[in-house]
Amino acid sequence: EVRTFSVAEGVMNETRYLNVLVAVSDAGDRDRIILHLQKHPAARVLGGCGNAEEIITAHRKTSPDILFLDMDIPPSGAFSFLRTWPGGEVPPVVFLAETDEHAIAAFQFHPLDYLLMPVSPDRLDEAIGRMTEQRHVKTGASGGNLVLEWVKNHAEAAVPAFRAAMGTLHGKTPAPVLPALR
C-alpha cells in the first residue's frame, strides 16, 4: 500500500539505505515510483509528496538523501521551487519529466539524473545505484571516515608508520599506540 504523504519521522539513516523522498504531482505516477523504490534493497522511501508545501514539510521531518522531483510540481514547477528552497542544503535531485525540454536547464541544479516519465524500473535502479556509488566514494564501504576505514584495513602497516611519524615529530619513539587496531 502506498500513502500519498507518509513521512517516517526521525528516521536514522543506516549506511546501507538511501533515504528517498518522491515528489510527483500525479498520484498514479508517484505510487508506481514509490512501489518500485520500496523493492530496491538500497532505498528506504520516506514518503510521497504531491506539491511544494508537502516537500517542505517532509524535508523538515526527515533527512532525504535523494529527492525524486517532478518538473511540474505545483504550484510553480521544480526550478522555481529549488530556487526558493526554504533553507539548508538541497538533497541530490533526480528530475522526473514528461519531456526532455528542460534537461539542459536542469544542469544548473547539478542533478543526479533526469528521467522521463513514465519511468522505467531500470532507470530508477540506475539512479539509486549512482547515488549509492557516490556515497561509497565519499564515506567508504562502512559509511565511516575514509581515513579510519583505511587504517582498519591496513593496520599492520599503519601502526608502525604512525609510530615513526610521531617519533619524528617529537624527536623520540612513542610508546605503543593503537593496539586495538592490530
matplotlib code that plots the C-alpha trace (Angstrom):
import matplotlib.pyplot as plt

x = [0.0, 1.3, 0.2, 0.3, 2.2, 3.7, 6.8, 8.8, 9.6, 13.0, 14.4, 18.0, 19.9, 21.8, 24.7, 23.1, 20.0, 19.4, 16.5, 14.3, 11.6, 9.3, 7.7, 5.4, 2.2, 0.3, -0.7, -0.6, 3.0, 4.1, 2.6, 4.3, 7.7, 7.3, 6.2, 9.4, 11.7, 10.3, 11.5, 15.0, 17.4, 19.4, 16.4, 14.2, 11.2, 10.4, 7.2, 5.5, 4.6, 2.2, 3.2, 5.9, 4.3, 4.4, 8.0, 9.0, 7.1, 8.6, 12.1, 11.8, 10.7, 13.2, 16.6, 16.3, 19.4, 17.6, 14.7, 12.9, 11.3, 8.6, 9.4, 5.8, 5.5, 2.8, 2.4, 5.3, 7.4, 10.7, 13.1, 11.1, 10.8, 14.5, 15.5, 13.4, 14.5, 13.5, 16.9, 19.6, 21.2, 19.0, 19.4, 20.7, 17.8, 16.6, 14.4, 11.3, 9.7, 7.3, 9.7, 13.4, 12.8, 14.2, 17.1, 19.8, 18.5, 18.3, 22.2, 22.3, 21.0, 23.6, 21.0, 21.9, 19.7, 17.0, 14.3, 11.5, 8.1, 6.7, 9.9, 11.2, 12.3, 15.8, 16.3, 15.1, 17.6, 20.4, 19.7, 19.7, 22.9, 24.6, 23.8, 25.0, 28.3, 28.7, 28.0, 30.6, 33.2, 32.5, 32.3, 33.9, 32.2, 31.3, 29.8, 32.5, 35.6, 37.8, 41.0, 39.7, 38.5, 42.0, 43.7, 41.4, 42.2, 45.9, 46.6, 49.8, 51.4, 49.6, 50.7, 54.5, 54.1, 52.2, 54.8, 57.6, 55.7, 55.1, 58.7, 59.9, 57.6, 58.7, 62.3, 61.6, 59.8, 56.4, 55.1, 52.9, 50.0, 46.6, 47.0, 43.3, 43.8, 46.1]
y = [0.0, 3.5, 6.5, 9.9, 11.6, 9.2, 10.5, 8.3, 10.9, 10.7, 8.0, 7.4, 6.6, 3.4, 3.2, 0.5, 2.6, 5.8, 7.8, 8.7, 11.3, 11.1, 14.4, 13.8, 15.7, 12.8, 10.3, 7.3, 8.1, 8.8, 5.5, 3.5, 5.1, 4.5, 0.9, 0.1, 2.0, 0.1, -3.1, -1.7, -3.1, 0.2, 2.5, 3.5, 5.5, 8.3, 9.3, 10.8, 14.4, 16.0, 19.7, 22.0, 22.6, 18.8, 18.6, 21.3, 19.6, 16.2, 17.7, 19.3, 16.0, 13.7, 13.8, 12.6, 11.5, 11.8, 13.9, 12.5, 15.7, 16.2, 19.1, 20.1, 20.0, 22.5, 25.3, 26.7, 23.8, 22.3, 25.1, 27.8, 25.5, 24.8, 28.5, 29.3, 26.3, 27.2, 26.7, 24.2, 22.1, 20.7, 17.0, 15.5, 15.7, 13.2, 15.2, 13.5, 14.9, 14.2, 15.5, 16.3, 20.0, 21.1, 18.6, 21.1, 23.8, 21.2, 21.0, 24.3, 22.3, 19.5, 16.7, 13.1, 12.2, 13.3, 10.6, 10.7, 9.6, 7.0, 6.0, 2.5, 0.4, 0.0, 3.8, 4.1, 1.4, 3.3, 6.5, 4.7, 2.9, 6.1, 7.7, 4.6, 4.7, 8.4, 7.7, 4.8, 7.1, 9.8, 7.6, 4.3, 0.9, 1.0, 4.5, 5.9, 8.1, 7.1, 7.5, 5.3, 2.8, 2.7, 2.4, -0.6, -2.3, -1.6, -1.7, -3.7, -1.1, 1.9, 1.4, 1.4, 4.3, 6.2, 5.5, 6.6, 9.8, 10.6, 9.8, 12.2, 15.0, 14.6, 13.5, 10.2, 6.9, 6.9, 4.0, 1.5, 3.3, 2.0, -1.6, -2.2, -2.0, -5.0]
z = [0.0, -0.9, 1.1, -0.5, 2.3, 4.7, 6.3, 8.6, 11.4, 12.9, 10.5, 11.2, 8.0, 8.2, 5.8, 3.6, 2.8, 0.9, 2.3, -0.7, -1.0, -4.0, -5.1, -8.1, -8.8, -10.4, -7.7, -10.1, -11.3, -7.7, -6.5, -9.3, -8.5, -4.7, -5.2, -7.3, -4.9, -1.9, -3.5, -4.0, -1.4, -1.1, -0.9, 2.1, 0.9, 3.4, 1.7, -1.3, -1.9, -4.4, -4.1, -2.9, 0.5, 1.2, 0.2, 2.6, 5.4, 4.7, 4.4, 7.8, 9.4, 7.6, 6.0, 2.4, 0.6, -2.7, -3.9, -6.9, -8.2, -10.8, -13.2, -13.0, -9.2, -8.1, -7.7, -9.8, -11.1, -10.0, -11.0, -9.1, -6.1, -6.0, -6.4, -3.4, -1.2, 2.3, 3.9, 4.4, 1.7, -1.1, -1.3, -4.5, -7.1, -9.7, -12.0, -13.4, -16.6, -19.3, -22.0, -22.3, -23.0, -19.6, -19.4, -20.3, -18.0, -15.2, -15.1, -13.2, -10.2, -10.6, -10.7, -10.0, -13.0, -15.4, -16.0, -18.5, -17.3, -17.3, -15.6, -16.3, -13.3, -14.8, -14.9, -11.3, -10.3, -12.2, -10.3, -6.9, -8.0, -8.9, -5.6, -3.7, -5.6, -4.7, -1.0, -1.2, -2.6, 0.0, 3.1, 2.3, 2.4, 6.1, 5.9, 8.2, 7.9, 4.9, 6.9, 9.7, 7.1, 5.5, 8.9, 9.9, 6.6, 6.8, 10.5, 10.3, 8.1, 9.6, 13.2, 12.5, 10.1, 12.7, 15.4, 13.1, 12.2, 15.9, 16.8, 14.1, 15.3, 19.0, 18.4, 20.1, 19.6, 21.4, 23.5, 21.6, 20.0, 18.7, 19.9, 19.4, 15.6, 15.5]

ax = plt.figure().add_subplot(projection="3d")
ax.plot(x, y, z, "-o")
ax.set_aspect("equal")
plt.show()
